Amino acid sequence: MLALGLSNGLGLWFFSPEIEYYVGFSGILHSILVYVLLTTLNPQPLVYSAALLGLALKLLSEQLAWFNSFYLQPIIGDAVMVDTHLYRALTGSGCSVDRCPRKTAFKRRR
């Protein structure tokens, strides 16, 4: 969880220095979602893979020039910081590397 928290600050510091302040929880939700989807793929791999693909497409669309990050301004009072969604999703995938389910070709002998 410490890595998930630090990733946002470091990501904004190094890759988005023009951002002066940040408030929100959506970035941490992205990291938790990616982490859970990657570490629990086995129960229903098609559903989980579809969810990961949908999230990846959402993150990609948020990074395109035509995306309007002010679409929620009347509700939340400011722009959505879509860069934090990307930074935290990447951190969630990085944290899941050692915990991803793997299929092995050989079964253990007992």
N, CA, C and O of each residue as an XYZ file, in Angstrom:
440
protein
N       0.821     -1.198      0.000
C       0.000      0.000      0.000
C       0.861      1.257      0.000
O       0.465      2.292     -0.536
N       2.028      1.159      0.599
C       2.933      2.303      0.599
C       3.366      2.640     -0.824
O       3.447      3.811     -1.194
N       3.644      1.611     -1.616
C       4.035      1.836     -3.016
C       2.905      2.487     -3.790
O       3.144      3.349     -4.636
N       1.676      2.081     -3.507
C       0.535      2.688     -4.197
C       0.402      4.160     -3.846
O       0.059      4.976     -4.702
N       0.668      4.501     -2.604
C       0.587      5.897     -2.187
C       1.711      6.749     -2.752
O       1.486      7.869     -3.210
N       2.915      6.212     -2.715
C       4.070      6.973     -3.215
C       4.054      7.131     -4.735
O       4.552      8.122     -5.269
N       3.483      6.157     -5.419
C       3.500      6.201     -6.887
C       2.818      7.437     -7.439
O       3.275      8.019     -8.423
N       1.742      7.831     -6.817
C       1.020      8.999     -7.304
C       1.840     10.268     -7.146
O       1.963     11.051     -8.088
N       2.396     10.477     -5.969
C       3.206     11.671     -5.733
C       4.430     11.726     -6.624
O       4.740     12.768     -7.202
N       5.126     10.604     -6.735
C       6.318     10.567     -7.587
C       5.967     10.712     -9.061
O       6.673     11.389     -9.808
N       4.882     10.081     -9.475
C       4.447     10.211    -10.867
C       4.107     11.645    -11.229
O       4.499     12.143    -12.284
N       3.375     12.301    -10.342
C       3.034     13.705    -10.593
C       4.280     14.595    -10.536
O       4.419     15.519    -11.337
N       5.164     14.325     -9.614
C       6.376     15.134     -9.454
C       7.252     15.076    -10.703
O       7.717     16.109    -11.187
N       7.477     13.870    -11.223
C       8.399     13.703    -12.343
C       7.753     13.865    -13.718
O       8.374     14.411    -14.630
N       6.502     13.395    -13.878
C       5.912     13.357    -15.214
C       4.837     14.407    -15.451
O       4.486     14.672    -16.601
N       4.313     15.003    -14.410
C       3.288     16.048    -14.548
C       3.579     17.205    -13.609
O       2.755     17.507    -12.745
N       4.724     17.863    -13.750
C       5.093     18.926    -12.805
C       4.191     20.161    -12.884
O       4.227     21.000    -11.983
N       3.396     20.289    -13.927
C       2.516     21.450    -14.053
C       1.322     21.388    -13.095
O       0.650     22.398    -12.882
N       1.055     20.224    -12.522
C      -0.052     20.080    -11.574
C       0.387     20.621    -10.211
O       1.368     20.160     -9.629
N      -0.353     21.596     -9.725
C       0.019     22.263     -8.474
C      -0.566     21.581     -7.245
O       0.064     21.577     -6.187
N      -1.749     21.009     -7.364
C      -2.359     20.322     -6.234
C      -3.202     19.167     -6.766
O      -3.603     19.146     -7.930
N      -3.454     18.219     -5.889
C      -4.236     17.046     -6.255
C      -5.060     16.607     -5.065
O      -4.553     16.485     -3.950
N      -6.331     16.373     -5.313
C      -7.237     15.854     -4.291
C      -8.074     14.777     -4.967
O      -8.593     14.983     -6.064
N      -8.203     13.643     -4.319
C      -9.065     12.621     -4.898
C      -8.668     11.219     -4.490
O      -7.612     10.995     -3.898
N      -9.538     10.284     -4.818
C      -9.354      8.893     -4.440
C      -9.435      7.964     -5.646
O      -9.175      6.767     -5.519
N      -9.790      8.496     -6.812
C      -9.994      7.641     -7.980
C      -8.711      6.952     -8.422
O      -8.760      5.833     -8.932
N      -7.571      7.594     -8.236
C      -6.306      6.973     -8.619
C      -6.033      5.711     -7.827
O      -5.614      4.703     -8.395
N      -6.264      5.750     -6.527
C      -6.036      4.572     -5.694
C      -7.024      3.469     -6.053
O      -6.686      2.289     -5.970
N      -8.230      3.832     -6.447
C      -9.197      2.828     -6.893
C      -8.710      2.128     -8.161
O      -8.901      0.922     -8.321
N      -8.087      2.881     -9.054
C      -7.528      2.272    -10.268
C      -6.423      1.276     -9.919
O      -6.359      0.191    -10.497
N      -5.561      1.638     -8.983
C      -4.471      0.733     -8.622
C      -4.994     -0.530     -7.952
O      -4.507     -1.627     -8.226
N      -5.967     -0.385     -7.088
C      -6.542     -1.558     -6.416
C      -7.262     -2.447     -7.422
O      -7.141     -3.671     -7.364
N      -8.009     -1.846     -8.342
C      -8.726     -2.619     -9.356
C      -7.763     -3.422    -10.224
O      -7.981     -4.612    -10.453
N      -6.708     -2.787    -10.705
C      -5.727     -3.493    -11.535
C      -5.057     -4.599    -10.733
O      -4.893     -5.712    -11.233
N      -4.677     -4.313     -9.517
C      -4.018     -5.313     -8.670
C      -4.919     -6.539     -8.469
O      -4.475     -7.675     -8.632
N      -6.164     -6.302     -8.119
C      -7.094     -7.411     -7.870
C      -7.368     -8.194     -9.152
O      -7.386     -9.425     -9.129
N      -7.576     -7.508    -10.253
C      -7.840     -8.210    -11.508
C      -6.658     -9.073    -11.935
O      -6.849    -10.190    -12.416
N      -5.449     -8.570    -11.765
C      -4.277     -9.331    -12.184
C      -3.952    -10.488    -11.244
O      -3.441    -11.516    -11.688
N      -4.234    -10.339     -9.983
C      -3.863    -11.402     -9.040
C      -4.929    -12.469     -8.896
O      -4.684    -13.499     -8.267
N      -6.098    -12.252     -9.458
C      -7.174    -13.245     -9.353
C      -7.744    -13.611    -10.713
O      -8.959    -13.762    -10.843
N      -6.910    -13.756    -11.719
C      -7.374    -14.067    -13.070
C      -7.975    -15.466    -13.204
O      -8.840    -15.673    -14.055
N      -7.552    -16.411    -12.406
C      -7.940    -17.802    -12.610
C      -9.427    -18.125    -12.511
O      -9.890    -18.939    -13.309
N     -10.215    -17.551    -11.596
C     -11.608    -17.989    -11.484
C     -12.407    -17.853    -12.784
O     -13.092    -18.793    -13.187
N     -12.327    -16.708    -13.434
C     -13.036    -16.473    -14.690
C     -12.139    -15.628    -15.596
O     -12.298    -14.409    -15.660
N     -11.206    -16.261    -16.290
C     -10.209    -15.490    -17.041
C     -10.803    -14.605    -18.132
O     -10.263    -13.530    -18.395
N     -11.890    -15.014    -18.773
C     -12.482    -14.175    -19.819
C     -13.066    -12.891    -19.241
O     -12.877    -11.810    -19.798
N     -13.770    -13.013    -18.133
C     -14.388    -11.840    -17.507
C     -13.311    -10.884    -17.010
O     -13.395     -9.676    -17.231
N     -12.304    -11.428    -16.342
C     -11.245    -10.593    -15.783
C     -10.417     -9.955    -16.898
O     -10.024     -8.793    -16.793
N     -10.155    -10.704    -17.951
C      -9.404    -10.156    -19.084
C     -10.203     -9.064    -19.782
O      -9.634     -8.060    -20.210
N     -11.511     -9.247    -19.903
C     -12.362     -8.215    -20.503
C     -12.371     -6.950    -19.645
O     -12.348     -5.838    -20.171
N     -12.404     -7.124    -18.334
C     -12.364     -5.963    -17.438
C     -11.032     -5.233    -17.556
O     -10.997     -4.002    -17.564
N      -9.937     -5.983    -17.648
C      -8.616     -5.358    -17.820
C      -8.529     -4.629    -19.160
O      -7.986     -3.526    -19.237
N      -9.059     -5.239    -20.205
C      -9.044     -4.592    -21.520
C      -9.873     -3.310    -21.494
O      -9.452     -2.284    -22.029
N     -11.048     -3.368    -20.872
C     -11.884     -2.167    -20.756
C     -11.192     -1.058    -19.984
O     -11.262      0.110    -20.366
N     -10.527     -1.421    -18.902
C      -9.795     -0.428    -18.113
C      -8.628      0.147    -18.915
O      -8.373      1.350    -18.867
N      -7.921     -0.708    -19.648
C      -6.811     -0.225    -20.474
C      -7.304      0.741    -21.549
O      -6.655      1.753    -21.814
N      -8.442      0.440    -22.166
C      -9.006      1.344    -23.177
C      -9.445      2.664    -22.551
O      -9.282      3.726    -23.153
N     -10.001      2.598    -21.344
C     -10.391      3.822    -20.634
C      -9.168      4.688    -20.346
O      -9.184      5.897    -20.580
N      -8.105      4.059    -19.834
C      -6.879      4.800    -19.537
C      -6.271      5.389    -20.805
O      -5.772      6.514    -20.793
N      -6.313      4.634    -21.891
C      -5.798      5.140    -23.168
C      -6.610      6.335    -23.651
O      -6.045      7.336    -24.093
N      -7.932      6.232    -23.569
C      -8.772      7.343    -24.042
C      -8.563      8.600    -23.208
O      -8.666      9.714    -23.722
N      -8.267      8.421    -21.911
C      -8.024      9.586    -21.057
C      -6.726     10.303    -21.419
O      -6.576     11.488    -21.121
N      -5.801      9.614    -22.047
C      -4.522     10.219    -22.399
C      -4.538     10.898    -23.771
O      -3.576     11.573    -24.136
N      -5.609     10.726    -24.525
C      -5.706     11.348    -25.846
C      -6.034     12.828    -25.722
O      -6.643     13.269    -24.747
N      -5.620     13.582    -26.727
C      -5.756     15.047    -26.682
C      -7.217     15.499    -26.639
O      -7.505     16.549    -26.064
N      -8.130     14.754    -27.217
C      -9.518     15.184    -27.280
C     -10.297     14.932    -25.997
O     -11.437     15.382    -25.874
N      -9.707     14.224    -25.039
C     -10.428     13.911    -23.808
C     -10.662     15.179    -22.997
O      -9.739     15.968    -22.795
N     -11.875     15.377    -22.539
C     -12.246     16.549    -21.758
C     -12.183     16.209    -20.262
O     -13.091     15.578    -19.722
N     -11.116     16.630    -19.615
C     -10.966     16.319    -18.191
C     -11.811     17.228    -17.296
O     -11.799     17.078    -16.074
N     -12.535     18.158    -17.891
C     -13.394     19.067    -17.122
C     -14.860     18.628    -17.127
O     -15.732     19.384    -16.700
N     -15.136     17.421    -17.604
C     -16.530     16.997    -17.733
C     -17.237     16.857    -16.382
O     -18.465     16.922    -16.330
N     -16.507     16.670    -15.310
C     -17.120     16.577    -13.975
C     -16.956     17.851    -13.150
O     -17.264     17.860    -11.958
N     -16.483     18.909    -13.763
C     -16.220     20.141    -13.011
C     -17.447     20.664    -12.265
O     -17.299     21.110    -11.128
N     -18.637     20.635    -12.837
C     -19.785     21.123    -12.063
C     -20.066     20.307    -10.800
O     -20.655     20.818     -9.848
N     -19.650     19.055    -10.792
C     -19.932     18.179     -9.655
C     -18.804     18.213     -8.617
O     -19.063     18.344     -7.421
N     -17.550     18.093     -9.080
C     -16.433     17.993     -8.137
C     -15.665     19.301     -7.963
O     -14.835     19.418     -7.062
N     -15.935     20.278     -8.815
C     -15.331     21.590     -8.632
C     -14.011     21.812     -9.346
O     -13.464     22.913     -9.282
N     -13.489     20.813    -10.016
C     -12.226     20.974    -10.740
C     -12.097     19.875    -11.785
O     -12.986     19.036    -11.929
N     -11.009     19.886    -12.495
C     -10.771     18.877    -13.531
C     -10.409     17.535    -12.918
O      -9.899     17.466    -11.800
N     -10.674     16.480    -13.656
C     -10.254     15.141    -13.259
C      -8.784     14.994    -13.629
O      -8.407     15.276    -14.766
N      -7.959     14.565    -12.703
C      -6.527     14.367    -12.955
C      -6.309     12.963    -13.510
O      -6.026     12.022    -12.769
N      -6.446     12.846    -14.827
C      -6.385     11.527    -15.459
C      -4.986     10.927    -15.417
O      -4.835      9.709    -15.521
N      -3.971     11.756    -15.266
C      -2.610     11.211    -15.168
C      -2.461     10.319    -13.942
O      -1.745      9.319    -13.987
N      -3.127     10.670    -12.855
C      -3.026      9.846    -11.654
C      -3.650      8.477    -11.863
O      -3.193      7.492    -11.282
N      -4.690      8.403    -12.687
C      -5.290      7.102    -12.994
C      -4.247      6.207    -13.664
O      -4.116      5.032    -13.322
N      -3.518      6.766    -14.609
C      -2.499      5.995    -15.320
C      -1.352      5.599    -14.403
O      -0.945      4.437    -14.396
N      -0.828      6.531    -13.639
C       0.308      6.238    -12.756
C      -0.049      5.160    -11.742
O       0.739      4.249    -11.487
N      -1.220      5.268    -11.179
C      -1.606      4.296    -10.156
C      -1.963      2.948    -10.758
O      -1.702      1.916    -10.140
N      -2.548      2.927    -11.942
C      -2.833      1.644    -12.593
C      -1.522      0.917    -12.915
O      -1.427     -0.300    -12.757
N      -0.528      1.662    -13.360
C       0.778      1.048    -13.623
C       1.407      0.528    -12.330
O       2.039     -0.529    -12.331
N       1.240      1.248    -11.249
C       1.769      0.789     -9.974
C       1.033     -0.460     -9.496
O       1.658     -1.384     -8.975
N      -0.276     -0.497     -9.668
C      -1.047     -1.682     -9.299
C      -0.600     -2.903    -10.079
O      -0.538     -4.005     -9.534
N      -0.285     -2.709    -11.366
C       0.197     -3.846    -12.155
C       1.604     -4.241    -11.726
O       1.936     -5.426    -11.710
N       2.429     -3.266    -11.379
C       3.777     -3.578    -10.913
C       3.774     -4.311     -9.588
O       4.576     -5.221     -9.378
N       2.885     -3.925     -8.696
C       2.801     -4.588     -7.388
C       2.263     -6.007     -7.499
O       2.496     -6.829     -6.612
N       1.553     -6.300     -8.567
C       0.953     -7.625     -8.712
C       1.877     -8.630     -9.396
O       1.528     -9.805     -9.503
N       3.035     -8.197     -9.857
C       3.910     -9.070    -10.640
C       4.251    -10.356     -9.905
O       4.175    -11.436    -10.490
N       4.620    -10.262     -8.659
C       5.003    -11.475     -7.931
C       3.810    -12.271     -7.419
O       3.993    -13.368     -6.893
N       2.609    -11.756     -7.557
C       1.428    -12.446     -7.040
C       0.493    -12.931     -8.133
O      -0.554    -13.502     -7.829
N       0.843    -12.720     -9.408
C      -0.028    -13.149    -10.509
C      -0.114    -14.668    -10.542
O       0.886    -15.353    -10.327
N      -1.307    -15.199    -10.809
C      -1.430    -16.650    -10.918
C      -0.700    -17.148    -12.164
O      -0.778    -16.539    -13.231
N      -0.008    -18.236    -12.012
C       0.734    -18.794    -13.138
C       0.337    -20.244    -13.320
O       0.160    -20.982    -12.350
N       0.200    -20.638    -14.558
C      -0.028    -22.045    -14.845
C       1.332    -22.689    -15.061
O       2.184    -22.151    -15.768
N       1.518    -23.830    -14.452
C       2.794    -24.516    -14.616
C       2.607    -25.745    -15.483
O       1.548    -26.373    -15.465
N       3.626    -26.081    -16.232
C       3.557    -27.226    -17.116
C       3.727    -28.536    -16.358
O       3.296    -29.587    -16.833
N       4.337    -28.485    -15.208
C       4.616    -29.702    -14.448
C       3.867    -29.669    -13.126
O       3.797    -28.643    -12.451
N       3.323    -30.798    -12.785
C       2.663    -30.913    -11.485
C       3.676    -31.405    -10.460
O       4.605    -32.147    -10.780
N       3.473    -30.978     -9.237
C       4.368    -31.411     -8.167
C       4.139    -32.878     -7.830
O       3.012    -33.373     -7.833
N       5.204    -33.531     -7.550
C       5.087    -34.918     -7.078
C       4.831    -34.889     -5.594
O       5.342    -34.025     -4.881
N       4.058    -35.811     -5.142
C       3.767    -35.908     -3.708
C       4.445    -37.061     -3.100
O       4.310    -37.293     -1.899
